[in-house]
């Protein structure tokens, strides 16, 4: 069936990204995965290509596109090649929406040009040790100094994607004590300079998958953050975080679909090349049926993602719709990629084959951005249950 979600501009962009990936990412990706991060000069190349400025208004050096579809193209092409752009997905898909929507004019003029060029990489720090999905339970605090000129930040964060190399981090913290009647109140976002005294990057976490993406523990000890570096209004951050969750979860859903499509392609290529018992693996009925099932599942995931993409661009994607899309695609992706790995036999367990990387990478999609259990709760609540 003809896919209608992308137009000629998107497809021209797709070819540009595909060529860039083949030239600049594929030859180096194994090295990046082994070292656990993407080099900064690669981020500069992404900046030069315009990847970081797609949704940034022209007056700040961007292209001024309002559609999320260009980001979806990047996700699909990275999955197709079995690579990632490291922590840059957080830079554009998570951090940028907050800066664009809640940043004031002075902040945008100060931060966005270097954001677009890749000279300033960003990350967002929400999760804390012991809190997980319970953002309202965060304990990191920021108190206003006696002269009212800066906040004093103390606390710790974990699982911070892009945290090792970030120049600025959007830190979610409590600027007023929690109210037993409203646990979500009193949370603010400070855009913290990583060069600040008392700011420390702890362990670079050794993950099961997404190994080219640096993920860190961060700590803050009496870090002074100028009041002009608060994003939005004090105490309103929980509402801000909730507002961006549908796009974040759709991005994860698209990644799950794209990795599943890549897995089917890798398996299809492998079974046509591999022989066993004197026959191509592709000639066995079991192989045909497994791949047919996987193809049907991928088609269904694509349809869900495309419909959600259209809804997001029309500003009609609800939190429940996004949760449903994430739940469906991430749970199904796990099964599809597992089947495709099985068709590789023992070689599917070897990291030299891209299917092994997909198998490891997709596991976290059922955890970050809200676990599958949280997604089920959101969808059930929308049904009045």
FENGI-V785442 format. One record per run of one state. SS is the DSSP state (a for helix, b for strand, c for the rest). FROM is the first residue (numbers start at 1). LEN is the number of residues. Records with the same first field share a line. If there is no record, write none. Layout:
SS: FROM-LEN, FROM-LEN
This chain:
c: 1-7, 36-4, 50-1, 54-4, 61-8, 82-6, 103-2, 118-4, 126-9, 138-3, 145-5, 162-6, 175-4, 180-2, 183-4, 194-5, 205-10, 232-4, 274-1, 277-2, 284-1, 314-5, 344-1, 350-4, 367-5, 383-3
a: 8-28, 40-10, 51-3, 58-3, 69-13, 88-15, 105-13, 135-3, 227-3, 237-37, 281-3, 285-29, 319-25, 345-5, 354-13, 372-11
b: 122-4, 141-4, 150-12, 168-7, 179-1, 182-1, 187-7, 199-6, 215-12, 230-2, 236-1, 275-2, 279-2
